[in-house]
């Protein structure tokens, strides 16, 4: 996916933890809306912010919206938590007249590089293989992998603001722009839980 696209930056206020989860659900909606491009190119979202600011809560909302029902943990100790997510299901008539489901699923990798002492750990672990077509990669602490990490399509920076959070969202690719536009539209039109 082209990274020659100029960056676009937007800010949203997240007054509660539920709003952070809602932003995650909006990202899932955007991935579904951009399913063909996400499948063809893959999507990388870097998550920045201090410890405890809500990066994992955002990913949890994203994964729940994809239908992941099991435990969704912070990958701080495991470094990577893999999931398989469903982008869309479309009804199609089967040969016997019954409806069949066409399901598009892909791999979702949730990384946390907080414990990396040196960017070479990214390469040594072989994580580069998890990036690319048919994959979504959400990365906490991307700066710890340095320039060994591919360039992100989206970067979301969370900061504490009073009792809530502020999310600064930045797109740096054509796919990033499309996902950001759709995610913000969804976020701005849905009510908090």
N, CA and C atoms as a LAMMPS dump frame, in Angstrom:
ITEM: TIMESTEP
0
ITEM: NUMBER OF ATOMS
579
ITEM: BOX BOUNDS ff ff ff
-5.0000000000000000e+02 5.0000000000000000e+02
-5.0000000000000000e+02 5.0000000000000000e+02
-5.0000000000000000e+02 5.0000000000000000e+02
ITEM: ATOMS id mol type element x y z
1 1 1 N 0.855 -1.167 0
2 1 2 C 0 0 0
3 1 3 C 0.89 1.214 0
4 2 1 N 0.541 2.199 -0.765
5 2 2 C 1.374 3.385 -0.92
6 2 3 C 1.498 4.162 0.387
7 3 1 N 2.736 4.521 0.681
8 3 2 C 2.998 5.361 1.846
9 3 3 C 3.428 6.754 1.408
10 4 1 N 3.197 7.074 0.122
11 4 2 C 3.533 8.4 -0.385
12 4 3 C 2.441 9.417 -0.082
13 5 1 N 1.36 8.96 0.485
14 5 2 C 0.228 9.808 0.812
15 5 3 C 0.589 10.72 1.982
16 6 1 N 0.255 12.012 1.887
17 6 2 C 0.522 12.904 3.027
18 6 3 C -0.26 12.444 4.251
19 7 1 N 0.29 12.706 5.42
20 7 2 C -0.385 12.295 6.641
21 7 3 C -1.598 13.181 6.918
22 8 1 N -2.561 12.595 7.582
23 8 2 C -3.744 13.319 8.039
24 8 3 C -3.857 13.04 9.528
25 9 1 N -4.201 14.057 10.306
26 9 2 C -4.239 13.903 11.757
27 9 3 C -5.539 14.462 12.319
28 10 1 N -6.144 13.693 13.235
29 10 2 C -7.386 14.077 13.884
30 10 3 C -7.294 13.745 15.365
31 11 1 N -8.087 14.449 16.177
32 11 2 C -8.105 14.21 17.616
33 11 3 C -9.541 13.96 18.061
34 12 1 N -9.702 13 18.968
35 12 2 C -10.997 12.731 19.574
36 12 3 C -10.815 12.623 21.079
37 13 1 N -11.83 13.094 21.821
38 13 2 C -11.834 12.993 23.275
39 13 3 C -12.538 11.705 23.666
40 14 1 N -11.928 10.986 24.617
41 14 2 C -12.483 9.725 25.122
42 14 3 C -12.735 9.906 26.621
43 15 1 N -13.904 10.408 26.987
44 15 2 C -14.159 10.714 28.398
45 15 3 C -14.148 9.504 29.326
46 16 1 N -14.476 8.315 28.796
47 16 2 C -14.562 7.119 29.637
48 16 3 C -13.838 5.947 28.969
49 17 1 N -13.627 4.882 29.736
50 17 2 C -13.04 3.66 29.184
51 17 3 C -13.944 3.085 28.093
52 18 1 N -15.256 3.249 28.244
53 18 2 C -16.194 2.769 27.228
54 18 3 C -15.958 3.473 25.893
55 19 1 N -15.566 4.729 25.935
56 19 2 C -15.276 5.462 24.698
57 19 3 C -14.012 4.932 24.024
58 20 1 N -13.054 4.483 24.828
59 20 2 C -11.844 3.883 24.264
60 20 3 C -12.219 2.587 23.54
61 21 1 N -13.071 1.776 24.15
62 21 2 C -13.558 0.561 23.498
63 21 3 C -14.369 0.872 22.255
64 22 1 N -15.121 1.951 22.301
65 22 2 C -15.917 2.374 21.135
66 22 3 C -15.012 2.75 19.971
67 23 1 N -13.884 3.38 20.258
68 23 2 C -12.928 3.696 19.203
69 23 3 C -12.387 2.398 18.597
70 24 1 N -12.123 1.399 19.428
71 24 2 C -11.703 0.095 18.919
72 24 3 C -12.763 -0.531 18.024
73 25 1 N -14.018 -0.447 18.431
74 25 2 C -15.11 -0.982 17.607
75 25 3 C -15.215 -0.23 16.285
76 26 1 N -14.963 1.067 16.312
77 26 2 C -14.988 1.861 15.08
78 26 3 C -13.868 1.409 14.135
79 27 1 N -12.726 1.022 14.68
80 27 2 C -11.637 0.498 13.843
81 27 3 C -12.047 -0.817 13.184
82 28 1 N -12.745 -1.674 13.917
83 28 2 C -13.229 -2.931 13.335
84 28 3 C -14.196 -2.633 12.196
85 29 1 N -15.083 -1.671 12.404
86 29 2 C -16.025 -1.267 11.356
87 29 3 C -15.256 -0.808 10.118
88 30 1 N -14.224 0 10.316
89 30 2 C -13.424 0.502 9.195
90 30 3 C -12.727 -0.639 8.464
91 31 1 N -12.208 -1.603 9.214
92 31 2 C -11.55 -2.76 8.579
93 31 3 C -12.536 -3.543 7.723
94 32 1 N -13.754 -3.671 8.201
95 32 2 C -14.774 -4.371 7.41
96 32 3 C -15.115 -3.584 6.153
97 33 1 N -15.213 -2.265 6.286
98 33 2 C -15.52 -1.418 5.133
99 33 3 C -14.391 -1.438 4.098
100 34 1 N -13.18 -1.653 4.551
101 34 2 C -11.993 -1.678 3.68
102 34 3 C -11.449 -3.107 3.55
103 35 1 N -12.321 -4.105 3.67
104 35 2 C -11.901 -5.508 3.747
105 35 3 C -11.002 -5.936 2.599
106 36 1 N -11.325 -5.561 1.384
107 36 2 C -10.511 -5.988 0.237
108 36 3 C -9.092 -5.458 0.341
109 37 1 N -8.96 -4.179 0.665
110 37 2 C -7.622 -3.572 0.769
111 37 3 C -6.852 -4.117 1.961
112 38 1 N -7.536 -4.349 3.086
113 38 2 C -6.868 -4.913 4.265
114 38 3 C -6.379 -6.322 3.941
115 39 1 N -7.195 -7.103 3.247
116 39 2 C -6.8 -8.453 2.871
117 39 3 C -5.631 -8.423 1.886
118 40 1 N -5.695 -7.513 0.93
119 40 2 C -4.652 -7.442 -0.1
120 40 3 C -3.321 -6.909 0.431
121 41 1 N -3.36 -5.896 1.286
122 41 2 C -2.134 -5.217 1.714
123 41 3 C -1.749 -5.456 3.166
124 42 1 N -2.714 -5.809 4.012
125 42 2 C -2.466 -5.847 5.447
126 42 3 C -2.621 -4.449 6.021
127 43 1 N -2.768 -4.369 7.329
128 43 2 C -2.948 -3.081 8.013
129 43 3 C -2.092 -3.081 9.262
130 44 1 N -1.315 -2.023 9.424
131 44 2 C -0.496 -1.863 10.624
132 44 3 C -0.934 -0.606 11.359
133 45 1 N -1.255 -0.776 12.649
134 45 2 C -1.669 0.335 13.501
135 45 3 C -0.726 0.388 14.699
136 46 1 N 0.014 1.48 14.804
137 46 2 C 0.899 1.692 15.95
138 46 3 C 0.124 2.408 17.044
139 47 1 N 0.29 1.93 18.28
140 47 2 C -0.402 2.495 19.441
141 47 3 C 0.637 3.069 20.386
142 48 1 N 0.53 4.361 20.625
143 48 2 C 1.498 5.055 21.477
144 48 3 C 0.791 5.61 22.703
145 49 1 N 1.536 5.733 23.789
146 49 2 C 1.008 6.303 25.018
147 49 3 C 1.669 5.671 26.225
148 50 1 N 1.557 6.352 27.346
149 50 2 C 2.163 5.87 28.586
150 50 3 C 1.525 4.571 29.06
151 51 1 N 2.169 3.94 30.02
152 51 2 C 1.613 2.744 30.648
153 51 3 C 0.233 3.061 31.232
154 52 1 N -0.714 2.155 31.027
155 52 2 C -2.035 2.305 31.623
156 52 3 C -2.95 3.309 30.963
157 53 1 N -2.583 3.827 29.794
158 53 2 C -3.386 4.863 29.15
159 53 3 C -4.576 4.297 28.36
160 54 1 N -4.568 2.976 28.096
161 54 2 C -5.723 2.376 27.424
162 54 3 C -5.443 1.739 26.071
163 55 1 N -4.181 1.491 25.752
164 55 2 C -3.854 0.889 24.461
165 55 3 C -4.473 -0.508 24.326
166 56 1 N -4.32 -1.326 25.362
167 56 2 C -4.892 -2.669 25.318
168 56 3 C -6.415 -2.609 25.357
169 57 1 N -6.988 -1.674 26.066
170 57 2 C -8.452 -1.521 26.091
171 57 3 C -8.989 -1.196 24.697
172 58 1 N -8.254 -0.387 23.944
173 58 2 C -8.649 -0.061 22.574
174 58 3 C -8.611 -1.326 21.713
175 59 1 N -7.532 -2.103 21.822
176 59 2 C -7.421 -3.346 21.049
177 59 3 C -8.513 -4.324 21.475
178 60 1 N -8.824 -4.384 22.757
179 60 2 C -9.881 -5.282 23.244
180 60 3 C -11.218 -4.925 22.584
181 61 1 N -11.547 -3.64 22.511
182 61 2 C -12.783 -3.218 21.837
183 61 3 C -12.785 -3.593 20.367
184 62 1 N -11.645 -3.451 19.733
185 62 2 C -11.465 -3.79 18.318
186 62 3 C -11.706 -5.286 18.103
187 63 1 N -11.057 -6.112 18.935
188 63 2 C -11.192 -7.559 18.792
189 63 3 C -12.59 -8.046 19.154
190 64 1 N -13.209 -7.467 20.186
191 64 2 C -14.586 -7.858 20.549
192 64 3 C -15.534 -7.577 19.386
193 65 1 N -15.328 -6.454 18.698
194 65 2 C -16.18 -6.117 17.555
195 65 3 C -15.98 -7.095 16.398
196 66 1 N -14.825 -7.739 16.351
197 66 2 C -14.567 -8.787 15.36
198 66 3 C -15.124 -10.13 15.806
199 67 1 N -15.679 -10.203 17.011
200 67 2 C -16.278 -11.435 17.492
201 67 3 C -15.385 -12.304 18.352
202 68 1 N -14.218 -11.81 18.736
203 68 2 C -13.348 -12.581 19.622
204 68 3 C -13.995 -12.592 21.002
205 69 1 N -14.27 -13.79 21.534
206 69 2 C -14.989 -13.873 22.798
207 69 3 C -14.123 -14.346 23.957
208 70 1 N -12.987 -14.933 23.68
209 70 2 C -12.115 -15.425 24.743
210 70 3 C -11.356 -14.298 25.407
211 71 1 N -10.427 -14.667 26.282
212 71 2 C -9.624 -13.648 26.964
213 71 3 C -8.792 -12.834 25.972
214 72 1 N -8.74 -11.545 26.198
215 72 2 C -7.89 -10.658 25.399
216 72 3 C -6.972 -9.976 26.389
217 73 1 N -5.737 -10.442 26.415
218 73 2 C -4.777 -9.951 27.394
219 73 3 C -3.775 -9.002 26.753
220 74 1 N -3.161 -8.231 27.595
221 74 2 C -2.039 -7.413 27.15
222 74 3 C -0.881 -8.354 26.848
223 75 1 N -0.236 -8.207 25.691
224 75 2 C 0.879 -9.09 25.365
225 75 3 C 2.219 -8.634 25.949
226 76 1 N 2.195 -7.926 27.079
227 76 2 C 3.42 -7.389 27.671
228 76 3 C 4.454 -8.48 27.912
229 77 1 N 4.06 -9.627 28.437
230 77 2 C 5.018 -10.693 28.717
231 77 3 C 5.18 -11.641 27.538
232 78 1 N 4.105 -11.923 26.818
233 78 2 C 4.178 -12.831 25.671
234 78 3 C 4.749 -12.131 24.434
235 79 1 N 4.738 -10.817 24.405
236 79 2 C 5.158 -9.934 23.308
237 79 3 C 4.152 -9.939 22.16
238 80 1 N 3.558 -11.097 21.828
239 80 2 C 2.581 -11.162 20.744
240 80 3 C 1.436 -12.091 21.139
241 81 1 N 0.214 -11.634 20.871
242 81 2 C -0.976 -12.478 21.034
243 81 3 C -1.638 -12.583 19.662
244 82 1 N -1.759 -13.793 19.114
245 82 2 C -2.382 -13.954 17.79
246 82 3 C -3.885 -14.255 17.898
247 83 1 N -4.644 -13.772 16.927
248 83 2 C -6.083 -14.022 16.831
249 83 3 C -6.427 -14.236 15.363
250 84 1 N -7.533 -14.884 15.104
251 84 2 C -8.101 -14.951 13.763
252 84 3 C -9.42 -14.206 13.838
253 85 1 N -9.601 -13.23 12.958
254 85 2 C -10.81 -12.402 12.995
255 85 3 C -11.557 -12.511 11.67
256 86 1 N -12.857 -12.292 11.742
257 86 2 C -13.714 -12.327 10.567
258 86 3 C -13.993 -10.905 10.119
259 87 1 N -13.661 -10.617 8.861
260 87 2 C -13.926 -9.278 8.335
261 87 3 C -15.364 -9.125 7.875
262 88 1 N -15.871 -10.099 7.145
263 88 2 C -17.265 -9.976 6.707
264 88 3 C -17.847 -11.342 6.418
265 89 1 N -19.153 -11.406 6.49
266 89 2 C -19.904 -12.588 6.113
267 89 3 C -20.983 -12.13 5.15
268 90 1 N -21.034 -12.759 4.001
269 90 2 C -22.053 -12.365 3.035
270 90 3 C -22.855 -13.585 2.607
271 91 1 N -24.182 -13.461 2.623
272 91 2 C -25.008 -14.598 2.224
273 91 3 C -24.888 -14.854 0.725
274 92 1 N -24.862 -16.095 0.356
275 92 2 C -24.849 -16.508 -1.044
276 92 3 C -25.67 -17.781 -1.154
277 93 1 N -26.404 -17.912 -2.223
278 93 2 C -27.252 -19.092 -2.393
279 93 3 C -26.394 -20.31 -2.697
280 94 1 N -26.58 -21.373 -1.942
281 94 2 C -25.868 -22.623 -2.18
282 94 3 C -26.555 -23.421 -3.274
283 95 1 N -25.908 -24.522 -3.719
284 95 2 C -26.47 -25.346 -4.793
285 95 3 C -27.802 -25.965 -4.399
286 96 1 N -27.972 -26.232 -3.112
287 96 2 C -29.208 -26.863 -2.666
288 96 3 C -30.284 -25.833 -2.315
289 97 1 N -30.039 -24.562 -2.644
290 97 2 C -31.019 -23.523 -2.372
291 97 3 C -30.906 -22.93 -0.988
292 98 1 N -30.132 -23.565 -0.109
293 98 2 C -29.935 -23.027 1.235
294 98 3 C -28.882 -21.931 1.183
295 99 1 N -28.978 -21.01 2.124
296 99 2 C -27.99 -19.937 2.155
297 99 3 C -26.662 -20.459 2.684
298 100 1 N -25.604 -20.049 2.033
299 100 2 C -24.251 -20.373 2.48
300 100 3 C -23.592 -19.071 2.905
301 101 1 N -22.539 -19.183 3.658
302 101 2 C -21.826 -17.993 4.116
303 101 3 C -20.463 -17.91 3.443
304 102 1 N -20.152 -16.762 2.897
305 102 2 C -18.809 -16.491 2.396
306 102 3 C -18.115 -15.693 3.489
307 103 1 N -17.092 -16.285 4.091
308 103 2 C -16.445 -15.653 5.232
309 103 3 C -15.022 -15.269 4.875
310 104 1 N -14.68 -14.029 5.133
311 104 2 C -13.316 -13.561 4.928
312 104 3 C -12.687 -13.373 6.301
313 105 1 N -11.67 -14.171 6.592
314 105 2 C -10.999 -14.03 7.88
315 105 3 C -9.522 -13.789 7.639
316 106 1 N -8.881 -13.216 8.632
317 106 2 C -7.447 -12.981 8.539
318 106 3 C -6.831 -12.99 9.912
319 107 1 N -5.512 -12.954 9.923
320 107 2 C -4.769 -12.98 11.181
321 107 3 C -4.676 -11.583 11.767
322 108 1 N -4.838 -11.498 13.07
323 108 2 C -4.708 -10.248 13.82
324 108 3 C -3.637 -10.495 14.873
325 109 1 N -2.57 -9.71 14.821
326 109 2 C -1.479 -9.845 15.781
327 109 3 C -1.429 -8.607 16.669
328 110 1 N -1.507 -8.836 17.971
329 110 2 C -1.399 -7.757 18.954
330 110 3 C -0.018 -7.874 19.59
331 111 1 N 0.828 -6.885 19.314
332 111 2 C 2.195 -6.872 19.822
333 111 3 C 2.343 -5.85 20.942
334 112 1 N 3.262 -6.114 21.85
335 112 2 C 3.658 -5.154 22.88
336 112 3 C 5.171 -5.263 23.022
337 113 1 N 5.883 -4.246 22.541
338 113 2 C 7.347 -4.257 22.549
339 113 3 C 7.933 -3.516 23.746
340 114 1 N 7.14 -3.311 24.79
341 114 2 C 7.601 -2.563 25.954
342 114 3 C 8.888 -3.135 26.542
343 115 1 N 9.009 -4.429 26.545
344 115 2 C 10.162 -5.081 27.178
345 115 3 C 11.4 -5.164 26.28
346 116 1 N 11.295 -4.717 25.04
347 116 2 C 12.475 -4.728 24.162
348 116 3 C 13.512 -3.751 24.686
349 117 1 N 14.733 -4.215 24.851
350 117 2 C 15.84 -3.347 25.266
351 117 3 C 16.566 -2.786 24.056
352 118 1 N 16.426 -3.46 22.9
353 118 2 C 17.141 -3.072 21.686
354 118 3 C 16.276 -3.427 20.481
355 119 1 N 16.22 -2.572 19.454
356 119 2 C 15.412 -2.871 18.268
357 119 3 C 15.778 -4.186 17.578
358 120 1 N 16.99 -4.661 17.759
359 120 2 C 17.393 -5.92 17.129
360 120 3 C 16.524 -7.085 17.614
361 121 1 N 15.902 -6.952 18.788
362 121 2 C 15.023 -8.001 19.308
363 121 3 C 13.837 -8.255 18.378
364 122 1 N 13.372 -7.207 17.678
365 122 2 C 12.274 -7.364 16.718
366 122 3 C 12.701 -8.312 15.61
367 123 1 N 13.871 -8.078 15.041
368 123 2 C 14.376 -8.926 13.959
369 123 3 C 14.705 -10.328 14.46
370 124 1 N 15.333 -10.414 15.61
371 124 2 C 15.741 -11.712 16.163
372 124 3 C 14.539 -12.61 16.435
373 125 1 N 13.424 -12.023 16.812
374 125 2 C 12.218 -12.796 17.133
375 125 3 C 11.495 -13.288 15.879
376 126 1 N 11.85 -12.755 14.709
377 126 2 C 11.203 -13.173 13.472
378 126 3 C 9.817 -12.595 13.27
379 127 1 N 9.509 -11.507 13.958
380 127 2 C 8.165 -10.93 13.871
381 127 3 C 7.854 -10.304 12.512
382 128 1 N 8.857 -9.978 11.719
383 128 2 C 8.625 -9.335 10.421
384 128 3 C 7.695 -10.191 9.557
385 129 1 N 7.727 -11.491 9.753
386 129 2 C 6.892 -12.409 8.977
387 129 3 C 5.397 -12.233 9.261
388 130 1 N 5.049 -11.632 10.385
389 130 2 C 3.64 -11.446 10.732
390 130 3 C 3.028 -10.218 10.055
391 131 1 N 3.801 -9.438 9.347
392 131 2 C 3.308 -8.224 8.711
393 131 3 C 3.067 -8.473 7.225
394 132 1 N 2.003 -7.876 6.688
395 132 2 C 1.77 -7.97 5.252
396 132 3 C 0.361 -8.39 4.916
397 133 1 N 0.146 -8.827 3.684
398 133 2 C -1.2 -9.163 3.207
399 133 3 C -1.915 -10.161 4.118
400 134 1 N -3.21 -9.902 4.309
401 134 2 C -4.041 -10.795 5.098
402 134 3 C -3.825 -10.708 6.594
403 135 1 N -3.176 -9.63 7.039
404 135 2 C -2.858 -9.507 8.468
405 135 3 C -3.134 -8.091 8.96
406 136 1 N -3.629 -8.02 10.198
407 136 2 C -3.73 -6.75 10.912
408 136 3 C -2.743 -6.838 12.068
409 137 1 N -1.909 -5.828 12.205
410 137 2 C -0.943 -5.776 13.3
411 137 3 C -1.196 -4.521 14.121
412 138 1 N -1.51 -4.717 15.398
413 138 2 C -1.669 -3.614 16.349
414 138 3 C -0.46 -3.664 17.269
415 139 1 N 0.315 -2.589 17.302
416 139 2 C 1.591 -2.599 18.008
417 139 3 C 1.631 -1.562 19.113
418 140 1 N 1.761 -2.039 20.346
419 140 2 C 2.009 -1.153 21.485
420 140 3 C 3.527 -0.974 21.612
421 141 1 N 3.957 0.225 21.946
422 141 2 C 5.373 0.561 22.106
423 141 3 C 6.167 0.313 20.818
424 142 1 N 5.687 0.797 19.667
425 142 2 C 6.39 0.549 18.402
426 142 3 C 7.79 1.161 18.357
427 143 1 N 8.003 2.237 19.108
428 143 2 C 9.309 2.902 19.097
429 143 3 C 10.426 1.988 19.602
430 144 1 N 10.077 0.955 20.377
431 144 2 C 11.081 0.036 20.903
432 144 3 C 11.636 -0.895 19.815
433 145 1 N 10.957 -0.973 18.668
434 145 2 C 11.458 -1.769 17.539
435 145 3 C 12.244 -0.904 16.556
436 146 1 N 12.231 0.399 16.781
437 146 2 C 13.01 1.319 15.948
438 146 3 C 12.635 1.252 14.479
439 147 1 N 13.635 1.455 13.629
440 147 2 C 13.38 1.487 12.189
441 147 3 C 13.273 0.094 11.571
442 148 1 N 13.324 -0.934 12.38
443 148 2 C 13.148 -2.299 11.877
444 148 3 C 11.668 -2.605 11.638
445 149 1 N 10.814 -1.84 12.261
446 149 2 C 9.375 -2.008 12.116
447 149 3 C 8.926 -1.342 10.813
448 150 1 N 8.078 -2.002 10.028
449 150 2 C 7.558 -1.346 8.821
450 150 3 C 6.791 -0.069 9.189
451 151 1 N 6.637 0.813 8.236
452 151 2 C 5.904 2.057 8.467
453 151 3 C 4.418 1.754 8.672
454 152 1 N 3.84 2.378 9.667
455 152 2 C 2.433 2.147 10.008
456 152 3 C 1.492 2.826 9.024
457 153 1 N 0.329 2.213 8.837
458 153 2 C -0.75 2.847 8.082
459 153 3 C -1.459 3.874 8.953
460 154 1 N -1.613 3.54 10.235
461 154 2 C -2.252 4.419 11.214
462 154 3 C -1.413 4.443 12.481
463 155 1 N -1.379 5.597 13.123
464 155 2 C -0.781 5.708 14.45
465 155 3 C -1.813 6.357 15.345
466 156 1 N -2.06 5.742 16.493
467 156 2 C -3.002 6.288 17.472
468 156 3 C -2.217 6.554 18.749
469 157 1 N -2.236 7.797 19.191
470 157 2 C -1.551 8.19 20.417
471 157 3 C -2.611 8.529 21.46
472 158 1 N -2.552 7.836 22.59
473 158 2 C -3.489 8.077 23.688
474 158 3 C -2.775 8.846 24.793
475 159 1 N -3.455 9.865 25.323
476 159 2 C -2.913 10.661 26.421
477 159 3 C -4 10.883 27.459
478 160 1 N -3.585 10.921 28.719
479 160 2 C -4.517 11.198 29.805
480 160 3 C -4.957 12.655 29.701
481 161 1 N -6.252 12.869 29.863
482 161 2 C -6.819 14.214 29.887
483 161 3 C -7.879 14.224 30.983
484 162 1 N -7.524 14.747 32.152
485 162 2 C -8.438 14.718 33.293
486 162 3 C -8.721 13.274 33.678
487 163 1 N -10.01 12.914 33.761
488 163 2 C -10.393 11.536 34.066
489 163 3 C -10.481 10.678 32.808
490 164 1 N -10.365 11.3 31.647
491 164 2 C -10.501 10.567 30.381
492 164 3 C -9.203 10.518 29.61
493 165 1 N -9.345 10.394 28.301
494 165 2 C -8.204 10.293 27.403
495 165 3 C -8.44 11.151 26.172
496 166 1 N -7.349 11.48 25.513
497 166 2 C -7.399 12.097 24.19
498 166 3 C -6.723 11.143 23.235
499 167 1 N -7.35 10.889 22.091
500 167 2 C -6.765 10.039 21.055
501 167 3 C -6.405 10.923 19.866
502 168 1 N -5.141 10.888 19.481
503 168 2 C -4.695 11.56 18.268
504 168 3 C -4.464 10.466 17.24
505 169 1 N -5.164 10.554 16.117
506 169 2 C -5.125 9.517 15.088
507 169 3 C -4.476 10.094 13.838
508 170 1 N -3.481 9.39 13.323
509 170 2 C -2.731 9.875 12.172
510 170 3 C -2.631 8.768 11.117
511 171 1 N -3.021 9.103 9.887
512 171 2 C -2.943 8.166 8.764
513 171 3 C -1.738 8.514 7.906
514 172 1 N -1.019 7.474 7.427
515 172 2 C 0.18 7.719 6.638
516 172 3 C 0.213 6.902 5.343
517 173 1 N -0.903 6.289 4.972
518 173 2 C -0.971 5.54 3.711
519 173 3 C -2.377 5.713 3.135
520 174 1 N -2.542 5.279 1.91
521 174 2 C -3.866 5.335 1.286
522 174 3 C -4.868 4.505 2.081
523 175 1 N -4.47 3.294 2.461
524 175 2 C -5.348 2.457 3.279
525 175 3 C -5.584 3.092 4.642
526 176 1 N -4.544 3.66 5.23
527 176 2 C -4.684 4.334 6.517
528 176 3 C -5.699 5.465 6.456
529 177 1 N -5.638 6.257 5.385
530 177 2 C -6.603 7.348 5.208
531 177 3 C -8.025 6.814 5.104
532 178 1 N -8.209 5.766 4.294
533 178 2 C -9.55 5.204 4.11
534 178 3 C -10.094 4.649 5.431
535 179 1 N -9.263 3.905 6.15
536 179 2 C -9.703 3.342 7.433
537 179 3 C -9.983 4.439 8.451
538 180 1 N -9.124 5.443 8.495
539 180 2 C -9.313 6.531 9.451
540 180 3 C -10.617 7.27 9.178
541 181 1 N -10.891 7.571 7.919
542 181 2 C -12.129 8.267 7.565
543 181 3 C -13.354 7.469 8
544 182 1 N -13.343 6.171 7.723
545 182 2 C -14.493 5.331 8.067
546 182 3 C -14.607 5.117 9.577
547 183 1 N -13.476 4.967 10.251
548 183 2 C -13.497 4.773 11.708
549 183 3 C -14.027 6.02 12.41
550 184 1 N -13.568 7.193 11.996
551 184 2 C -14.025 8.425 12.645
552 184 3 C -15.498 8.685 12.385
553 185 1 N -15.946 8.383 11.18
554 185 2 C -17.377 8.55 10.874
555 185 3 C -18.202 7.638 11.776
556 186 1 N -17.764 6.382 11.923
557 186 2 C -18.47 5.434 12.793
558 186 3 C -18.414 5.9 14.247
559 187 1 N -17.249 6.296 14.713
560 187 2 C -17.085 6.74 16.099
561 187 3 C -17.956 7.957 16.397
562 188 1 N -17.972 8.903 15.47
563 188 2 C -18.716 10.148 15.692
564 188 3 C -20.238 9.958 15.609
565 189 1 N -20.695 8.881 14.996
566 189 2 C -22.149 8.684 14.857
567 189 3 C -22.714 7.637 15.822
568 190 1 N -21.85 6.973 16.599
569 190 2 C -22.353 5.996 17.564
570 190 3 C -22.259 6.568 18.97
571 191 1 N -23.18 6.189 19.792
572 191 2 C -23.208 6.677 21.172
573 191 3 C -22.305 5.814 22.042
574 192 1 N -21.797 6.395 23.091
575 192 2 C -20.978 5.645 24.052
576 192 3 C -21.865 4.632 24.771
577 193 1 N -21.234 3.544 25.211
578 193 2 C -21.969 2.506 25.964
579 193 3 C -22.42 3.034 27.303
